[in-house]
């Protein structure tokens, strides 16, 4: 199974703050039992955005500061974002080998999804991409998601 046009359309609407379309697309993906690959696409987009924002050099204070800024920007919803989980997700995405995969193994899916989606939106908005830039970013994320899916199927 690969990332398809429905997944891409859902990601695009999410990144462009078109939540009505996004909500409809997600409902359709869930109803068709095809939402898992959307989650993989979101994770791929998150890792690509983190790489773009923090590479080639980064520091732990940079990551902590960014997570803090994002949490403060969402006001009362900040408590929905686990700061330590968000920091570890970012660090793992940018290649920090000191963050072991099992450190996030016990974290529930909703906590990870909330952190990734909130930070993803912030990173994309910070990048101030034009329409072409958004499409290139989505293409890059889709390519990475499909590589991960292919590797998983090969196992």
DRENNUNU-357220 format. One record per atom (N, C-alpha, C, CB): residue in three letters; x, z, y. Coordinates in Angstrom, 2 decimals, decimal comma, always signed. Glycine has a CB too. Layout:
REC  ala  X  Z  Y
...
# end
This chain:
REC  unk  +0,84  +0,00  -1,18
REC  unk  +0,00  +0,00  +0,00
REC  unk  +0,89  +0,00  +1,25
REC  unk  -0,96  +1,22  +0,00
REC  unk  +0,48  -0,74  +2,23
REC  unk  +1,25  -0,81  +3,47
REC  unk  +0,38  -0,39  +4,65
REC  unk  +1,80  -2,23  +3,69
REC  unk  +1,03  -0,23  +5,77
REC  unk  +0,31  +0,01  +7,02
REC  unk  -0,41  -1,29  +7,37
REC  unk  +1,28  +0,48  +8,18
REC  unk  -1,70  -1,20  +7,65
REC  unk  -2,47  -2,41  +7,93
REC  unk  -2,94  -2,42  +9,39
REC  unk  -3,67  -2,51  +6,99
REC  unk  -3,69  -3,45  +9,75
REC  unk  -4,15  -3,62  +11,12
REC  unk  -5,02  -2,45  +11,59
REC  unk  -4,93  -4,90  +11,24
REC  unk  -5,79  -1,85  +10,69
REC  unk  -6,62  -0,69  +11,07
REC  unk  -5,74  +0,48  +11,51
REC  unk  -7,52  -0,26  +9,90
REC  unk  -4,67  +0,71  +10,77
REC  unk  -3,74  +1,78  +11,12
REC  unk  -3,09  +1,52  +12,47
REC  unk  -2,65  +1,93  +10,03
REC  unk  -2,66  +0,28  +12,67
REC  unk  -1,98  -0,11  +13,91
REC  unk  -2,95  +0,01  +15,09
REC  unk  -1,44  -1,56  +13,80
REC  unk  -4,18  -0,43  +14,91
REC  unk  -5,17  -0,34  +15,98
REC  unk  -5,45  +1,12  +16,33
REC  unk  -6,47  -1,05  +15,56
REC  unk  -5,52  +1,96  +15,32
REC  unk  -5,75  +3,39  +15,56
REC  unk  -4,58  +3,98  +16,34
REC  unk  -5,95  +4,15  +14,22
REC  unk  -3,35  +3,65  +15,95
REC  unk  -2,18  +4,16  +16,67
REC  unk  -2,18  +3,66  +18,11
REC  unk  -0,88  +3,74  +15,96
REC  unk  -2,42  +2,37  +18,30
REC  unk  -2,44  +1,81  +19,65
REC  unk  -3,46  +2,53  +20,53
REC  unk  -2,76  +0,30  +19,59
REC  unk  -4,67  +2,72  +20,02
REC  unk  -5,71  +3,40  +20,82
REC  unk  -5,32  +4,84  +21,11
REC  unk  -7,06  +3,35  +20,09
REC  unk  -4,66  +5,49  +20,17
REC  unk  -4,18  +6,86  +20,38
REC  unk  -3,14  +6,90  +21,50
REC  unk  -3,60  +7,43  +19,08
REC  unk  -2,17  +6,00  +21,43
REC  unk  -1,08  +5,99  +22,41
REC  unk  -1,57  +5,60  +23,81
REC  unk  +0,00  +5,04  +21,97
REC  unk  -2,62  +4,81  +23,86
REC  unk  -3,14  +4,35  +25,15
REC  unk  -4,29  +5,22  +25,66
REC  unk  -3,61  +2,92  +25,04
REC  unk  -4,48  +6,37  +25,03
REC  unk  -5,50  +7,34  +25,43
REC  unk  -6,93  +6,80  +25,36
REC  unk  -5,22  +7,80  +26,84
REC  unk  -7,17  +5,88  +24,45
REC  unk  -8,53  +5,35  +24,24
REC  unk  -9,14  +6,12  +23,07
REC  unk  -8,52  +3,79  +23,96
REC  unk  -9,53  +7,37  +23,33
REC  unk  -9,93  +8,27  +22,26
REC  unk  -11,25  +7,89  +21,60
REC  unk  -10,03  +9,66  +22,79
REC  unk  -12,11  +7,17  +22,31
REC  unk  -13,36  +6,72  +21,69
REC  unk  -13,07  +5,73  +20,57
REC  unk  -14,29  +6,08  +22,75
REC  unk  -12,23  +4,74  +20,86
REC  unk  -11,84  +3,76  +19,84
REC  unk  -11,04  +4,46  +18,74
REC  unk  -11,01  +2,60  +20,47
REC  unk  -10,11  +5,33  +19,13
REC  unk  -9,29  +6,04  +18,15
REC  unk  -10,16  +6,83  +17,19
REC  unk  -8,30  +6,98  +18,86
REC  unk  -11,12  +7,56  +17,72
REC  unk  -12,00  +8,37  +16,88
REC  unk  -12,78  +7,50  +15,89
REC  unk  -12,97  +9,17  +17,76
REC  unk  -13,27  +6,39  +16,35
REC  unk  -14,02  +5,47  +15,48
REC  unk  -13,10  +4,92  +14,38
REC  unk  -14,62  +4,31  +16,31
REC  unk  -11,89  +4,54  +14,75
REC  unk  -10,95  +3,99  +13,77
REC  unk  -10,57  +5,03  +12,72
REC  unk  -9,69  +3,46  +14,47
REC  unk  -10,37  +6,25  +13,17
REC  unk  -10,02  +7,33  +12,22
REC  unk  -11,17  +7,58  +11,27
REC  unk  -9,65  +8,63  +12,98
REC  unk  -12,38  +7,63  +11,79
REC  unk  -13,56  +7,81  +10,92
REC  unk  -13,63  +6,71  +9,87
REC  unk  -14,86  +7,84  +11,76
REC  unk  -13,37  +5,47  +10,29
REC  unk  -13,39  +4,34  +9,35
REC  unk  -12,29  +4,49  +8,29
REC  unk  -13,22  +3,02  +10,10
REC  unk  -11,10  +4,91  +8,71
REC  unk  -10,00  +5,09  +7,76
REC  unk  -10,32  +6,19  +6,75
REC  unk  -8,70  +5,43  +8,50
REC  unk  -10,91  +7,27  +7,22
REC  unk  -11,28  +8,37  +6,32
REC  unk  -12,37  +7,92  +5,36
REC  unk  -11,74  +9,60  +7,13
REC  unk  -13,37  +7,23  +5,88
REC  unk  -14,48  +6,77  +5,04
REC  unk  -14,01  +5,80  +3,96
REC  unk  -15,55  +6,10  +5,90
REC  unk  -12,99  +5,00  +4,29
REC  unk  -12,48  +4,03  +3,31
REC  unk  -11,34  +4,61  +2,47
REC  unk  -11,99  +2,77  +4,03
REC  unk  -11,11  +5,92  +2,60
REC  unk  -10,05  +6,61  +1,86
REC  unk  -8,69  +5,96  +2,09
REC  unk  -10,38  +6,63  +0,36
REC  unk  -8,44  +5,60  +3,36
REC  unk  -7,22  +4,88  +3,71
REC  unk  -6,48  +5,56  +4,87
REC  unk  -7,55  +3,44  +4,06
REC  unk  -6,67  +6,85  +5,03
REC  unk  -6,09  +7,56  +6,17
REC  unk  -4,65  +8,00  +5,93
REC  unk  -6,93  +8,77  +6,49
REC  unk  -4,23  +8,10  +4,69
REC  unk  -2,88  +8,62  +4,41
REC  unk  -1,80  +7,77  +5,08
REC  unk  -2,64  +8,66  +2,90
REC  unk  -1,93  +6,46  +5,01
REC  unk  -0,91  +5,61  +5,61
REC  unk  -0,91  +5,71  +7,13
REC  unk  -1,11  +4,17  +5,19
REC  unk  -2,04  +6,06  +7,71
REC  unk  -2,07  +6,31  +9,16
REC  unk  -1,21  +7,53  +9,47
REC  unk  -3,53  +6,52  +9,67
REC  unk  -1,29  +8,56  +8,66
REC  unk  -0,44  +9,74  +8,85
REC  unk  +1,03  +9,39  +8,76
REC  unk  -0,78  +10,80  +7,82
REC  unk  +1,37  +8,49  +7,85
REC  unk  +2,76  +8,05  +7,72
REC  unk  +3,17  +7,25  +8,95
REC  unk  +2,94  +7,21  +6,43
REC  unk  +2,25  +6,42  +9,47
REC  unk  +2,54  +5,66  +10,68
REC  unk  +2,75  +6,59  +11,88
REC  unk  +1,41  +4,66  +10,97
REC  unk  +1,92  +7,61  +11,99
REC  unk  +2,09  +8,59  +13,09
REC  unk  +3,46  +9,27  +12,96
REC  unk  +0,94  +9,66  +13,07
REC  unk  +3,82  +9,65  +11,74
REC  unk  +5,12  +10,30  +11,54
REC  unk  +6,26  +9,34  +11,89
REC  unk  +5,27  +10,79  +10,09
REC  unk  +6,13  +8,08  +11,50
REC  unk  +7,16  +7,10  +11,84
REC  unk  +7,25  +6,92  +13,35
REC  unk  +6,86  +5,75  +11,16
REC  unk  +6,11  +6,85  +14,02
REC  unk  +6,10  +6,73  +15,48
REC  unk  +6,75  +7,96  +16,11
REC  unk  +4,66  +6,55  +16,01
REC  unk  +6,45  +9,13  +15,58
REC  unk  +7,04  +10,37  +16,08
REC  unk  +8,56  +10,33  +15,96
REC  unk  +6,47  +11,59  +15,32
REC  unk  +9,05  +9,94  +14,79
REC  unk  +10,50  +9,93  +14,59
REC  unk  +11,18  +8,89  +15,47
REC  unk  +10,84  +9,67  +13,12
REC  unk  +10,55  +7,73  +15,65
REC  unk  +11,14  +6,70  +16,51
REC  unk  +11,13  +7,16  +17,97
REC  unk  +10,37  +5,37  +16,37
REC  unk  +10,05  +7,80  +18,40
REC  unk  +9,98  +8,29  +19,78
REC  unk  +11,02  +9,39  +20,01
REC  unk  +8,56  +8,84  +20,10
REC  unk  +11,19  +10,28  +19,03
REC  unk  +12,19  +11,34  +19,15
REC  unk  +13,59  +10,75  +19,24
REC  unk  +12,09  +12,31  +17,96
REC  unk  +13,85  +9,78  +18,40
REC  unk  +15,16  +9,13  +18,42
REC  unk  +15,42  +8,48  +19,78
REC  unk  +15,26  +8,08  +17,30
REC  unk  +14,41  +7,78  +20,30
REC  unk  +14,57  +7,12  +21,60
REC  unk  +14,78  +8,13  +22,73
REC  unk  +13,34  +6,27  +21,90
REC  unk  +14,09  +9,25  +22,66
REC  unk  +14,17  +10,23  +23,74
REC  unk  +15,48  +11,02  +23,70
REC  unk  +13,00  +11,19  +23,65
REC  unk  +15,92  +11,40  +22,52
REC  unk  +17,03  +12,35  +22,42
REC  unk  +18,36  +11,74  +21,98
REC  unk  +16,67  +13,42  +21,48
REC  unk  +18,38  +10,54  +21,48
REC  unk  +19,64  +9,95  +21,03
REC  unk  +20,28  +9,18  +22,17
REC  unk  +19,42  +9,04  +19,81
REC  unk  +21,58  +9,03  +22,19
REC  unk  +22,52  +9,35  +21,15
REC  unk  +23,01  +10,80  +21,17
REC  unk  +23,69  +8,44  +21,24
REC  unk  +22,80  +11,49  +22,28
REC  unk  +23,25  +12,88  +22,31
REC  unk  +22,07  +13,77  +22,68
REC  unk  +24,43  +13,07  +23,31
REC  unk  +22,08  +14,95  +22,12
REC  unk  +21,02  +15,90  +22,40
REC  unk  +21,60  +17,29  +22,22
REC  unk  +19,78  +15,68  +21,48
REC  unk  +20,88  +18,26  +22,72
REC  unk  +21,28  +19,65  +22,51
REC  unk  +20,04  +20,45  +22,15
REC  unk  +21,99  +20,23  +23,79
REC  unk  +20,28  +21,56  +21,51
REC  unk  +19,17  +22,43  +21,15
REC  unk  +18,39  +22,86  +22,40
REC  unk  +19,68  +23,67  +20,39
REC  unk  +19,06  +23,21  +23,50
REC  unk  +18,29  +23,55  +24,70
REC  unk  +17,41  +22,39  +25,20
REC  unk  +19,24  +23,97  +25,81
REC  unk  +17,88  +21,15  +25,03
REC  unk  +17,04  +19,99  +25,41
REC  unk  +15,74  +19,98  +24,61
REC  unk  +17,81  +18,67  +25,18
REC  unk  +15,85  +20,20  +23,32
REC  unk  +14,68  +20,19  +22,44
REC  unk  +13,76  +21,34  +22,79
REC  unk  +15,11  +20,26  +20,97
REC  unk  +14,30  +22,53  +22,94
REC  unk  +13,50  +23,71  +23,27
REC  unk  +12,80  +23,52  +24,61
REC  unk  +14,39  +24,98  +23,30
REC  unk  +13,53  +23,01  +25,58
REC  unk  +12,96  +22,78  +26,92
REC  unk  +11,80  +21,78  +26,85
REC  unk  +14,05  +22,27  +27,90
REC  unk  +12,01  +20,69  +26,12
REC  unk  +10,97  +19,66  +26,00
REC  unk  +9,71  +20,23  +25,35
REC  unk  +11,48  +18,46  +25,19
REC  unk  +9,87  +20,94  +24,26
REC  unk  +8,70  +21,54  +23,58
REC  unk  +8,00  +22,50  +24,52
REC  unk  +9,13  +22,27  +22,28
REC  unk  +8,76  +23,31  +25,24
REC  unk  +8,17  +24,24  +26,20
REC  unk  +7,40  +23,52  +27,30
REC  unk  +9,23  +25,11  +26,82
REC  unk  +7,98  +22,44  +27,80
REC  unk  +7,29  +21,67  +28,85
REC  unk  +5,99  +21,05  +28,34
REC  unk  +8,21  +20,56  +29,38
REC  unk  +6,03  +20,53  +27,13
REC  unk  +4,82  +19,94  +26,55
REC  unk  +3,77  +21,01  +26,34
REC  unk  +5,14  +19,22  +25,22
REC  unk  +4,18  +22,15  +25,78
REC  unk  +3,21  +23,22  +25,55
REC  unk  +2,60  +23,71  +26,86
REC  unk  +3,89  +24,39  +24,82
REC  unk  +3,40  +23,82  +27,91
REC  unk  +2,85  +24,29  +29,18
REC  unk  +1,94  +23,24  +29,82
REC  unk  +3,98  +24,65  +30,15
REC  unk  +2,17  +21,97  +29,51
REC  unk  +1,35  +20,91  +30,10
REC  unk  -0,04  +20,82  +29,49
REC  unk  +2,04  +19,57  +29,94
REC  unk  -0,22  +21,40  +28,31
REC  unk  -1,54  +21,32  +27,66
REC  unk  -2,38  +22,57  +27,92
REC  unk  -1,37  +21,12  +26,16
REC  unk  -1,87  +23,47  +28,74
REC  unk  -2,65  +24,64  +29,16
REC  unk  -3,05  +25,54  +28,01
REC  unk  -3,89  +24,20  +29,88
REC  unk  -4,34  +25,84  +27,94
REC  unk  -4,85  +26,78  +26,94
REC  unk  -4,64  +26,28  +25,51
REC  unk  -6,32  +27,03  +27,17
REC  unk  -4,47  +24,97  +25,33
REC  unk  -4,25  +24,42  +24,00
REC  unk  -2,82  +24,64  +23,49
REC  unk  -4,56  +22,94  +24,00
REC  unk  -1,97  +25,22  +24,32
REC  unk  -0,58  +25,44  +23,94
REC  unk  -0,46  +26,26  +22,67
REC  unk  +0,17  +26,12  +25,06
REC  unk  -1,36  +27,18  +22,47
REC  unk  -1,27  +28,04  +21,27
REC  unk  -1,52  +27,25  +19,98
REC  unk  -2,28  +29,18  +21,37
REC  unk  -2,07  +26,04  +20,12
REC  unk  -2,29  +25,18  +18,95
REC  unk  -0,99  +24,56  +18,47
REC  unk  -3,31  +24,09  +19,28
REC  unk  +0,03  +24,57  +19,31
REC  unk  +1,31  +23,95  +18,98
REC  unk  +2,32  +25,05  +18,64
REC  unk  +1,83  +23,06  +20,16
REC  unk  +2,71  +25,10  +17,40
REC  unk  +3,71  +26,07  +16,95
REC  unk  +5,07  +25,60  +17,45
REC  unk  +3,69  +26,23  +15,38
REC  unk  +5,65  +26,34  +18,38
REC  unk  +6,89  +25,92  +19,03
REC  unk  +8,03  +25,74  +18,03
REC  unk  +7,30  +26,94  +20,09
REC  unk  +8,19  +26,67  +17,11
REC  unk  +9,29  +26,56  +16,14
REC  unk  +9,11  +25,35  +15,23
REC  unk  +9,40  +27,83  +15,30
REC  unk  +7,88  +25,10  +14,79
REC  unk  +7,62  +23,93  +13,96
REC  unk  +7,90  +22,66  +14,76
REC  unk  +6,15  +23,93  +13,45
REC  unk  +7,43  +22,61  +16,00
REC  unk  +7,65  +21,43  +16,84
REC  unk  +9,14  +21,18  +17,05
REC  unk  +6,95  +21,61  +18,20
REC  unk  +9,89  +22,22  +17,32
REC  unk  +11,33  +22,07  +17,51
REC  unk  +12,01  +21,57  +16,24
REC  unk  +11,94  +23,40  +17,95
REC  unk  +11,63  +22,14  +15,10
REC  unk  +12,25  +21,71  +13,84
REC  unk  +11,89  +20,26  +13,51
REC  unk  +11,81  +22,62  +12,69
REC  unk  +10,64  +19,87  +13,77
REC  unk  +10,24  +18,48  +13,53
REC  unk  +11,08  +17,52  +14,38
REC  unk  +8,75  +18,29  +13,83
REC  unk  +11,25  +17,86  +15,64
REC  unk  +12,07  +17,03  +16,52
REC  unk  +13,52  +16,98  +16,03
REC  unk  +12,02  +17,55  +17,96
REC  unk  +14,07  +18,13  +15,75
REC  unk  +15,46  +18,20  +15,32
REC  unk  +15,68  +17,42  +14,03
REC  unk  +15,89  +19,66  +15,13
REC  unk  +14,74  +17,56  +13,10
REC  unk  +14,85  +16,83  +11,84
REC  unk  +14,79  +15,32  +12,09
REC  unk  +13,73  +17,25  +10,87
REC  unk  +13,93  +14,91  +13,01
REC  unk  +13,75  +13,48  +13,32
REC  unk  +14,97  +12,85  +13,98
REC  unk  +12,56  +13,30  +14,20
REC  unk  +15,75  +13,67  +14,67
REC  unk  +16,94  +13,12  +15,34
REC  unk  +18,22  +13,37  +14,56
REC  unk  +17,06  +13,71  +16,74
REC  unk  +18,04  +13,79  +13,30
REC  unk  +19,18  +13,88  +12,40
REC  unk  +19,90  +15,21  +12,34
REC  unk  +20,13  +12,87  +12,77
REC  unk  +19,27  +16,27  +12,81
REC  unk  +19,90  +17,59  +12,74
REC  unk  +19,87  +18,06  +11,29
REC  unk  +19,18  +18,62  +13,68
REC  unk  +21,01  +17,97  +10,63
REC  unk  +21,10  +18,32  +9,21
REC  unk  +21,00  +19,82  +8,96
REC  unk  +22,40  +17,80  +8,64
REC  unk  +21,07  +20,62  +10,02
REC  unk  +20,93  +22,06  +9,83
REC  unk  +19,48  +22,46  +9,56
REC  unk  +21,47  +22,81  +11,05
REC  unk  +18,54  +21,55  +9,84
REC  unk  +17,13  +21,81  +9,53
REC  unk  +16,87  +21,25  +8,14
REC  unk  +16,16  +21,16  +10,61
REC  unk  +16,64  +22,13  +7,21
REC  unk  +16,42  +21,72  +5,83
REC  unk  +14,95  +21,38  +5,62
REC  unk  +16,85  +22,84  +4,85
REC  unk  +14,69  +20,41  +4,76
REC  unk  +13,31  +19,95  +4,50
REC  unk  +12,42  +21,09  +4,05
REC  unk  +13,31  +18,85  +3,44
REC  unk  +12,97  +22,03  +3,28
REC  unk  +12,12  +23,11  +2,77
REC  unk  +11,71  +24,10  +3,86
REC  unk  +12,85  +23,85  +1,68
REC  unk  +12,33  +24,03  +5,04
REC  unk  +11,92  +24,90  +6,14
REC  unk  +10,52  +24,55  +6,63
REC  unk  +12,92  +24,79  +7,29
REC  unk  +10,12  +23,33  +6,43
REC  unk  +8,79  +22,89  +6,86
REC  unk  +7,83  +22,75  +5,69
REC  unk  +8,90  +21,57  +7,60
REC  unk  +8,32  +22,99  +4,48
REC  unk  +7,50  +22,78  +3,28
REC  unk  +6,27  +23,69  +3,24
REC  unk  +8,33  +23,01  +2,03
REC  unk  +6,38  +24,89  +3,76
REC  unk  +5,26  +25,82  +3,71
REC  unk  +4,31  +25,72  +4,89
REC  unk  +5,78  +27,20  +3,62
REC  unk  +4,58  +24,79  +5,80
REC  unk  +3,74  +24,66  +6,99
REC  unk  +2,54  +23,77  +6,66
REC  unk  +4,56  +24,06  +8,19
REC  unk  +1,35  +24,20  +7,08
REC  unk  +0,16  +23,43  +6,75
REC  unk  +0,14  +22,10  +7,50
REC  unk  -1,10  +24,23  +7,06
REC  unk  -0,55  +21,15  +6,92
REC  unk  -0,60  +19,78  +7,45
REC  unk  -1,15  +19,74  +8,87
REC  unk  -1,45  +18,90  +6,53
REC  unk  -2,15  +20,55  +9,16
REC  unk  -2,76  +20,53  +10,49
REC  unk  -1,77  +20,97  +11,57
REC  unk  -4,00  +21,43  +10,52
REC  unk  -0,95  +21,98  +11,27
REC  unk  +0,05  +22,45  +12,22
REC  unk  +1,07  +21,35  +12,51
REC  unk  +0,76  +23,71  +11,68
REC  unk  +1,51  +20,67  +11,47
REC  unk  +2,46  +19,58  +11,64
REC  unk  +1,81  +18,42  +12,40
REC  unk  +2,99  +19,09  +10,28
REC  unk  +0,60  +18,07  +12,03
REC  unk  -0,10  +16,95  +12,69
REC  unk  -0,32  +17,23  +14,17
REC  unk  -1,44  +16,68  +12,00
REC  unk  -0,69  +18,46  +14,50
REC  unk  -0,91  +18,81  +15,91
REC  unk  +0,39  +18,72  +16,70
REC  unk  -1,49  +20,23  +16,02
REC  unk  +1,46  +19,26  +16,14
REC  unk  +2,76  +19,21  +16,82
REC  unk  +3,22  +17,76  +16,99
REC  unk  +3,83  +20,02  +16,05
REC  unk  +3,19  +16,99  +15,90
REC  unk  +3,67  +15,62  +15,98
REC  unk  +2,85  +14,78  +16,94
REC  unk  +3,65  +14,98  +14,60
REC  unk  +1,54  +14,87  +16,86
REC  unk  +0,71  +14,01  +17,71
REC  unk  +0,84  +14,38  +19,19
REC  unk  -0,76  +14,10  +17,29
REC  unk  +0,90  +15,67  +19,49
REC  unk  +1,03  +16,10  +20,88
REC  unk  +2,39  +15,70  +21,45
REC  unk  +0,84  +17,61  +20,99
REC  unk  +3,45  +15,94  +20,69
REC  unk  +4,79  +15,57  +21,15
REC  unk  +4,95  +14,05  +21,22
REC  unk  +5,85  +16,17  +20,22
REC  unk  +4,34  +13,33  +20,27
REC  unk  +4,41  +11,87  +20,29
REC  unk  +3,81  +11,33  +21,59
REC  unk  +3,68  +11,28  +19,08
REC  unk  +2,63  +11,80  +21,94
REC  unk  +2,00  +11,35  +23,18
REC  unk  +2,88  +11,65  +24,39
REC  unk  +0,62  +12,01  +23,35
REC  unk  +3,44  +12,83  +24,42
REC  unk  +4,29  +13,22  +25,55
REC  unk  +5,53  +12,33  +25,63
REC  unk  +4,72  +14,69  +25,42
REC  unk  +6,15  +12,04  +24,49
REC  unk  +7,36  +11,21  +24,50
REC  unk  +7,04  +9,78  +24,93
REC  unk  +8,02  +11,21  +23,12
REC  unk  +5,92  +9,25  +24,45
REC  unk  +5,54  +7,89  +24,83
REC  unk  +5,18  +7,84  +26,31
REC  unk  +4,35  +7,40  +23,96
REC  unk  +4,45  +8,83  +26,79
REC  unk  +4,11  +8,85  +28,22
REC  unk  +5,37  +9,01  +29,07
REC  unk  +3,12  +10,00  +28,52
REC  unk  +6,30  +9,85  +28,63
REC  unk  +7,56  +10,02  +29,37
REC  unk  +8,37  +8,73  +29,42
REC  unk  +8,40  +11,13  +28,72
REC  unk  +8,27  +7,91  +28,38
REC  unk  +9,02  +6,66  +28,34
REC  unk  +8,47  +5,62  +29,31
REC  unk  +9,01  +6,10  +26,92
REC  unk  +7,24  +5,84  +29,76
REC  unk  +6,60  +4,97  +30,75
REC  unk  +6,69  +3,49  +30,34
REC  unk  +7,26  +5,17  +32,13
REC  unk  +6,26  +3,24  +29,11
REC  unk  +6,31  +1,89  +28,57
REC  unk  +5,21  +1,01  +29,17
REC  unk  +6,18  +1,92  +27,05
REC  unk  +5,55  -0,24  +29,42
REC  unk  +4,51  -1,19  +29,81
REC  unk  +3,83  -1,69  +28,53
REC  unk  +5,11  -2,38  +30,66
REC  unk  +2,90  -2,63  +28,69
REC  unk  +2,15  -3,13  +27,53
REC  unk  +3,06  -3,72  +26,46
REC  unk  +1,14  -4,17  +27,96
REC  unk  +4,04  -4,48  +26,89
REC  unk  +4,99  -5,08  +25,95
REC  unk  +5,81  -3,98  +25,26
REC  unk  +5,93  -6,08  +26,67
REC  unk  +6,23  -2,99  +26,02
REC  unk  +6,99  -1,88  +25,46
REC  unk  +6,21  -1,10  +24,43
REC  unk  +7,44  -0,96  +26,56
REC  unk  +4,93  -0,88  +24,70
REC  unk  +4,07  -0,18  +23,73
REC  unk  +3,97  -0,99  +22,45
REC  unk  +2,65  +0,08  +24,32
REC  unk  +3,77  -2,30  +22,58
REC  unk  +3,65  -3,15  +21,39
REC  unk  +4,95  -3,18  +20,60
REC  unk  +3,25  -4,57  +21,80
REC  unk  +6,08  -3,23  +21,28
REC  unk  +7,37  -3,20  +20,59
REC  unk  +7,57  -1,86  +19,88
REC  unk  +8,53  -3,45  +21,58
REC  unk  +7,17  -0,78  +20,55
REC  unk  +7,27  +0,54  +19,93
REC  unk  +6,40  +0,62  +18,68
REC  unk  +6,87  +1,63  +20,94
REC  unk  +5,17  +0,13  +18,75
REC  unk  +4,27  +0,15  +17,60
REC  unk  +4,84  -0,69  +16,46
REC  unk  +2,86  -0,37  +18,00
REC  unk  +5,39  -1,84  +16,79
REC  unk  +6,00  -2,71  +15,77
REC  unk  +7,16  -1,99  +15,09
REC  unk  +6,50  -4,05  +16,41
REC  unk  +8,00  -1,32  +15,87
REC  unk  +9,12  -0,56  +15,32
REC  unk  +8,62  +0,56  +14,39
REC  unk  +9,99  +0,03  +16,46
REC  unk  +7,63  +1,30  +14,84
REC  unk  +7,08  +2,39  +14,02
REC  unk  +6,46  +1,85  +12,74
REC  unk  +6,04  +3,19  +14,83
REC  unk  +5,75  +0,73  +12,84
REC  unk  +5,12  +0,12  +11,67
REC  unk  +6,17  -0,32  +10,66
REC  unk  +4,25  -1,07  +12,09
REC  unk  +7,24  -0,92  +11,14
REC  unk  +8,32  -1,36  +10,26
REC  unk  +8,90  -0,15  +9,51
REC  unk  +9,43  -2,08  +11,07
REC  unk  +9,15  +0,93  +10,22
REC  unk  +9,70  +2,12  +9,57
REC  unk  +8,72  +2,73  +8,57
REC  unk  +10,10  +3,16  +10,61
REC  unk  +7,46  +2,79  +8,94
REC  unk  +6,45  +3,34  +8,03
REC  unk  +6,39  +2,50  +6,75
REC  unk  +5,07  +3,38  +8,71
REC  unk  +6,41  +1,19  +6,89
REC  unk  +6,36  +0,32  +5,71
REC  unk  +7,60  +0,46  +4,84
REC  unk  +6,19  -1,12  +6,13
REC  unk  +8,76  +0,69  +5,46
REC  unk  +9,97  +0,94  +4,67
REC  unk  +9,82  +2,22  +3,86
REC  unk  +11,21  +1,03  +5,60
REC  unk  +9,29  +3,27  +4,49
REC  unk  +9,09  +4,54  +3,77
REC  unk  +8,10  +4,37  +2,63
REC  unk  +8,60  +5,62  +4,73
REC  unk  +7,03  +3,63  +2,89
REC  unk  +6,02  +3,41  +1,85
REC  unk  +6,60  +2,62  +0,70
REC  unk  +4,80  +2,68  +2,42
REC  unk  +7,40  +1,60  +0,98
REC  unk  +8,03  +0,81  -0,06
REC  unk  +8,98  +1,66  -0,89
REC  unk  +8,76  -0,38  +0,55
REC  unk  +9,74  +2,51  -0,23
REC  unk  +10,67  +3,39  -0,94
REC  unk  +9,91  +4,36  -1,83
REC  unk  +11,55  +4,16  +0,06
REC  unk  +8,80  +4,86  -1,35
REC  unk  +7,98  +5,79  -2,13
REC  unk  +7,40  +5,11  -3,36
REC  unk  +6,86  +6,37  -1,27
REC  unk  +6,95  +3,87  -3,19
REC  unk  +6,40  +3,12  -4,33
REC  unk  +7,46  +2,80  -5,35
REC  unk  +5,74  +1,84  -3,85
REC  unk  +8,70  +2,63  -4,91
REC  unk  +9,80  +2,29  -5,82
REC  unk  +10,24  +3,49  -6,66
REC  unk  +10,99  +1,76  -5,03
REC  unk  +9,87  +4,69  -6,25
REC  unk  +10,30  +5,89  -6,98
REC  unk  +9,61  +6,01  -8,31
REC  unk  +10,03  +7,14  -6,16
# end
